[in-house]
Amino acid sequence: MGGNDQIGSITALILLVPSVLFMLSVERFLRADVLAKVGA
């Protein structure tokens, strides 16, 4: 059971990392877009 739990945690990390990177990139893109609109 321990190995199965480790696989589950690794799978959770593999799924979590791309979602966090996606959120950060979207936030940065939206922030740049808003700043561009405010600057213009």
Number of C-alpha atoms within 10 A of each C-alpha: 6 7 8 9 10 11 12 12 12 12 11 11 12 11 11 12 11 11 12 11 11 12 12 12 12 12 12 12 12 12 12 12 12 12 11 10 9 8 7 6
